[in-house]
């Protein structure tokens, strides 16, 4: 059974994505599938679904350009998350019976959404027409936050507050679980919820009368077990005691969900990236699960590279370099964590002394007992090239001899491009050369507009925007996408913002995929500027009014 047209792509891909994780979860060797699903599927879906280029899972697909644009985290990751949610709402038995009926009736045929809904509706009393309108035909996601009043240690009123963005003000019907935790009683106590409640909620305010006169909680999480597709904010009390609660949460998935909530609060400009970096470092040190630890480290790295302005990185880089080195040389730390710490270490270089220490490690092939593979050696080599270390050219030559394969050729090209000072000539080569592979083309693109060499590329900012239309009209979709994303001049946020807005003022005259890419890049720039204004007291650099509406997604 397959789709009748591209607007049905979501059904094929959501099942492939979700059941890939689900079936592996039946194996003892992949028992943490829920953590991977939360990290790799839901978090991608959340970020895409809150972007200006989001769209409903089921939407009108006019042509193949629209189809190409729908190969994204909405069609794959969000749709898989909605399947996960639907199974919880219907029960596995009812869902399986409906899918069995659907596959049997439509075997070797093509279908539309209504065919699926009819099959499932035969096995549930839930109105699936309303469900599909809310979850498949509307975009973006809701946020839920608990609030309660307590007196004499008892809950007097408990509510869930649901919100929706102004761009998509749909308050949906949800089915979820609330977990309430008491105060830890001793240093070693592992926290399990004293009450887990399955509930339905909808609208702006939902009263939870079952919790009235129950013991007041010390900590609350609103999407226990992660069935609901919703962004979960931590309430004020839970945030206040988070440092003492997080290390004691007994269930791995709960700690993962709390980490997700914190990261979303960074993206929503509710907590400072510097505060998040401190929390992530603290939580990683006591985190027993390597999957969650790697998530904390990866988002810590993102917080630093995406959201901390270069002029504010001095003290944090020194702290991160020192911590990274200590964690990499910790004999008790597992290999996966050390690999992420190594990446953080590379991006924390801020002195020639640190470069010399790492060059020595490169020559030895290890940092104490942590052996460096080829990829890790190339990461350091490329960063030394961006740093313009005096030994970088000879190190690149040595690495090329050590690794003459395809990856070595690509990494060497990026490093030698980073060492070049004729950035305008390099830009012209990228723009005009059609003979090299996409991989090699991307390697050259990545070497421009690097933060460590931004001052050498400033004159290219207008050229990028002047050439963008030509690229999308004349080159293939893959090259256009790479050129738009990898070469976007993020270090020059104010100038990039103004020139992007200028191009978008006349959306009808530029290709659809170019509009989409420009909006995504602009959204990241605006978020970074807002973070700088909110947490680092940097000037706005002049206001530009532009509506990130849903037109021409």
Secondary structure, 3 states (H helix, E strand, C coil): CEECCHHHHHHHHHHHHHHHHHHHCCCHHHCCHHHHHHHHHHHHHHHHHCCCCCCCCCCCCCCHHHHHHCCCCHHHHHHHHHHHHHHHHHCHHHHHHHHHHHHHHCCCCEECHHHHHHHHHCCCCCCHHHHHHHHCCCCCCCEEEEEEEEECCEEEEEEEEEECCHHHCCCCCEEEEEEEECCCCCCCCCECCCEEEEEEECCCEEECHHHCCCECCCEEECCHHHCCCCEEECCHHHHHCHHHHHCCECCHHHHHHHHHHHHHHHHCCCCCHHHHHHHHHHHHHHCCCHHHHHHHHHHHHHHHHHHCCHHHCHHHHHHHHHHHHHHHCCCCCCHHHHHHHHHHHHHCCCCHHHHHHHHHHHHHCEECCEECCHHHHHHHHHHHHHHCCCCHHHHHHHHHHHCCCHHHHHHHHHHHHHHCCCHHHHHHHHHHCCCCCHHHHHHHHHCCCCHHHHHHCHHHHHHHHHHHHHHHHHCCHHHHHHHHHHCCCCCCHHHHHHHHHHHHCCHHHCCHHHHHHHHHHHHHHHHHHHHHHHHCCCCCCCCCCCCCCCCCC
